[in-house]
Each structure stands twice: as structure tokens, then as C-alpha cells.
Amino acid sequence: MCVGALLGVWDDTVCMLLLLLWWCVGLSRVAMLALLSGFVLVVVGVGVV
């Protein structure tokens, strides 16, 4: 019973950590894309000007 409860808690913790990691990776990817698109816009703007 105790082991089952511990495993359940451990399972939940691992799931939470994985979700957090996935969210952080997704966030950094979005940030990278935003930076990249901003950089491209600046380059295109400078090229046009």
C-alpha cells in the first residue's frame, strides 16, 4: 500500500516534470522563432532601406 502510494506520487511528479520540461522547450522554441522572425524583418527592412 505504502509502495503503491509512493509510486503514484513519484509518477505524478515525473509527469509534472515532463510537462514542465515540454512547456519550457516549447516556450524557448517560440522565443527563438520570434527572435528569428524579428531578425529577418530587420534584415529585410535594412535591405529595403
N, C-alpha and C positions, 0 to 999 in steps of 0.2 A: 504493500500500500504506500509506504513511505517512498520507495524507489519509484513507483509509478507517478506519484505526485512530483517528485524531483525531476523525473524525465519530462513530465508535462510542462513544468516551469522552464526547464532547460530548452525544450522545444519552442516554447513561446518566445524565449529570449533570443534564440537563434533566428527565428522568423522575423522578429523585430529588427535585429541587427542587419539581416539580409535586406529587409525593406528599406532601412535607413541608408545602407550602402548603395542600393539600387537608386534611391531617390537622390543621393549626393552625386552619383555618377551621372544621372540624367540631368541634374541641375548644372553640373560643370560642363556637360556636353552642350546644353542650351546656351550657357555663358560663352563657351568657345565659339559656337555658331554666331552668336550676337556680335562678339568681338570681330570675328572674321568678316561678317557681312558689313560691319561698320568700317573696317579697314578697306574692304573692296569699294565701298561707297566713297570713302575719302580719296582713294587712288583714282577712281573714275572721275570724281569731281575735280581733282587736281589736273588730271589728264585733259578734261574738257576745258578747264580754265587755262 
